[in-house]
Amino acid sequence: VKTGFGATIRRSGDLPMPYFEDFSVHRPEEMANFEFDDPGDPRRFFDGGDDQINGVADTLIRDLAPWGERLEPWLEDFAVFGSVCEPYEYLWRIIGSTNALLWMASDSDLFAAFVDRLGKFLLAFAAAQIEAGKGRLSGMYIWGDVAYRNAMFFSPVRWREMFKPHIKALIGLCRDHDLMAVYHGCGNASPIFDDLVELGLDGYNPLEAKADLDAVQLKESYAGRLAFVGNIDVRILEKGDPEEIRREVLYKLQAARGGGFVFQSDHSVTSSVAP
């Protein structure tokens, strides 16, 4: 199927992520011609059906009720968050991860211009989502995987040059509407944690234990400045050993002393874990 970004994806069984077969942009100069949909298109929020215009290609969901209606059942019992990606998370879905990393170095001017266009689009989309929420949102999740298990995909210096200004704008938008801002980033992006604190971020998720992140240790450095969401090692949950799970949970709960920690797995709970 085609995603809302023009990429061709193929799904296999119940695997959570699809395989990206092709992209709509194949050469650096084509980035300038990529056309974005209207970020404030009412269909994003007030029409039901197949969620293709919003889909980031992780899932392809059929026959959904309108976004605004889907908020209602949760409001009485939960803090409901909106959702927006930062530019890199959209970027690779348009041009592919390989091209993103290559063109960042080989065609940096064209690449930076495209990142800026993406940033403006995403800021406008977030503003439209907040408006459509009509005061019902408690915060926004900002999604942006910029790291893998051992390090970031690219240098923190390049991140600060190209992506940090757009995350600053998104967090600023949240502040303007009294909304919390939580950043989701897989892998070990700890080299930019201080930057995110500087920008006024409230929380970070999911803190993958497999990427050598430890919420108890991080709490010592960031207590009162950054909350942590996650870090319960899914590999331990997957084993199903009650005593090992108990040790993991009791250790990580130390990060909850004084607040600033939300108990959650450090990534998606796998299908091998019993409901």
JOJO-V515194 format. One record per residue. RES is the residue in one small letter. PHI is phi in degrees with one decimal (none if undefined). NEAR is the number of other C-alpha atoms within 10 Angstrom. Layout:
BEGIN
<<RES/PHI/NEAR> <RES/PHI/NEAR>>
END
This chain:
BEGIN
<<v/none/13> <k/-95.2/16> <t/-84.1/22> <g/-65.8/18> <f/-99.9/25> <g/85.0/16> <a/-83.3/19> <t/-99.0/18> <i/-122.5/17> <r/-132.5/13> <r/-102.3/16> <s/-127.0/9> <g/55.4/6> <d/-102.6/8> <l/-62.3/11> <p/-70.0/11> <m/-118.4/13> <p/-85.3/17> <y/-94.7/13> <f/-89.1/17> <e/-89.1/11> <d/-158.0/17> <f/-128.0/18> <s/-85.7/17> <v/-118.9/20> <h/-118.3/13> <r/-132.2/10> <p/-54.1/20> <e/-68.0/12> <e/-76.5/13> <m/-60.5/19> <a/-66.0/13> <n/-96.5/9> <f/-67.6/14> <e/-104.6/8> <f/-91.8/11> <d/-69.4/11> <d/-64.2/12> <p/-64.0/18> <g/-100.5/17> <d/-52.5/13> <p/-57.7/12> <r/-60.9/15> <r/-61.4/21> <f/-118.5/19> <f/-120.3/13> <d/-111.6/15> <g/-94.6/17> <g/114.3/12> <d/-77.6/15> <d/-83.9/22> <q/-95.7/17> <i/-68.2/13> <n/-94.3/16> <g/-59.9/14> <v/-95.1/17> <a/83.9/23> <d/-69.7/14> <t/-140.0/15> <l/-127.4/16> <i/-102.0/12> <r/-100.3/11> <d/54.7/9> <l/-81.7/13> <a/-71.3/15> <p/-55.3/17> <w/-53.3/18> <g/-59.7/17> <e/-70.3/13> <r/-68.9/13> <l/-69.0/16> <e/-55.0/11> <p/-62.3/9> <w/-94.4/10> <l/-66.7/13> <e/-69.3/9> <d/-111.1/7> <f/-135.0/9> <a/-80.6/11> <v/-100.6/17> <f/-108.6/18> <g/-80.2/18> <s/-152.7/17> <v/-149.9/20> <c/-90.6/24> <e/-86.9/25> <p/-56.4/25> <y/-63.6/21> <e/-65.9/18> <y/-80.2/20> <l/-55.3/19> <w/-68.6/16> <r/-76.5/23> <i/-98.0/24> <i/-114.7/23> <g/92.8/19> <s/-64.1/15> <t/-62.4/9> <n/-63.3/18> <a/-58.8/18> <l/-72.9/14> <l/-69.5/13> <w/-70.4/18> <m/-57.4/18> <a/-93.9/13> <s/-84.1/12> <d/-135.4/13> <s/-62.7/14> <d/-68.1/13> <l/-63.1/16> <f/-64.5/23> <a/-62.5/16> <a/-64.2/14> <f/-69.9/19> <v/-59.8/22> <d/-64.3/16> <r/-62.8/16> <l/-60.9/20> <g/-59.8/24> <k/-66.5/16> <f/-61.7/18> <l/-69.0/22> <l/-64.4/22> <a/-66.0/17> <f/-64.5/20> <a/-62.4/23> <a/-63.3/19> <a/-65.5/17> <q/-66.2/24> <i/-61.9/23> <e/-63.3/14> <a/-66.5/18> <g/-69.4/18> <k/52.5/9> <g/79.3/11> <r/-91.1/17> <l/-87.2/21> <s/-96.7/19> <g/-175.2/21> <m/-132.1/23> <y/-91.4/20> <i/-107.4/23> <w/-97.8/20> <g/-167.7/18> <d/-80.8/18> <v/-124.9/21> <a/-148.3/19> <y/-119.4/15> <r/-60.0/16> <n/-103.0/12> <a/-168.7/16> <m/-81.8/19> <f/-66.2/17> <f/-145.7/13> <s/-67.1/13> <p/-56.8/19> <v/-61.9/11> <r/-65.8/12> <w/-59.5/16> <r/-65.4/14> <e/-70.0/10> <m/-102.1/21> <f/-112.3/18> <k/-56.6/20> <p/-58.6/14> <h/-77.8/20> <i/-69.7/24> <k/-58.6/17> <a/-65.3/16> <l/-65.9/27> <i/-65.5/24> <g/-61.5/17> <l/-61.2/19> <c/-60.4/21> <r/-59.7/15> <d/-61.8/9> <h/-112.9/15> <d/55.5/13> <l/-110.5/20> <m/-69.9/18> <a/-125.7/25> <v/-120.5/23> <y/-101.7/26> <h/-104.4/20> <g/-144.5/21> <c/-71.8/21> <g/76.0/24> <n/-106.3/24> <a/-104.1/21> <s/-58.4/18> <p/-61.1/14> <i/-111.9/17> <f/-59.8/16> <d/-61.7/13> <d/-63.5/15> <l/-66.5/20> <v/-62.8/16> <e/-56.6/11> <l/-78.2/17> <g/93.6/17> <l/-63.1/26> <d/-88.9/20> <g/-149.0/22> <y/-129.1/23> <n/-140.3/23> <p/-104.8/23> <l/56.3/29> <e/-65.9/24> <a/-62.9/21> <k/-68.0/17> <a/-101.0/18> <d/63.9/14> <l/-101.6/19> <d/-133.1/19> <a/-62.5/26> <v/-65.2/19> <q/-69.0/12> <l/-64.0/17> <k/-59.8/21> <e/-62.1/10> <s/-89.4/11> <y/-120.0/16> <a/-54.7/17> <g/82.1/12> <r/-116.1/15> <l/-151.4/22> <a/-86.9/23> <f/-121.9/28> <v/-123.6/22> <g/120.4/22> <n/79.7/28> <i/-79.1/25> <d/-63.0/22> <v/-66.2/21> <r/-66.3/17> <i/-73.9/16> <l/-59.8/21> <e/-64.4/15> <k/-69.2/12> <g/77.6/13> <d/-84.3/10> <p/-56.2/11> <e/-69.1/9> <e/-66.6/12> <i/-63.4/19> <r/-59.0/12> <r/-61.8/12> <e/-62.0/16> <v/-65.4/18> <l/-64.7/10> <y/-66.3/13> <k/-68.2/19> <l/-66.0/16> <q/-60.9/15> <a/-69.8/23> <a/-84.9/16> <r/-60.9/11> <g/80.9/9> <g/87.4/13> <g/87.5/18> <f/-142.1/24> <v/-111.4/18> <f/-70.1/15> <q/-166.1/19> <s/-62.7/20> <d/-84.2/22> <h/-173.9/20> <s/-60.0/10> <v/-71.5/16> <t/-74.1/12> <s/-68.2/10> <s/-79.6/10> <v/-86.4/12> <a/-64.3/9> <p/-58.2/5>>
END
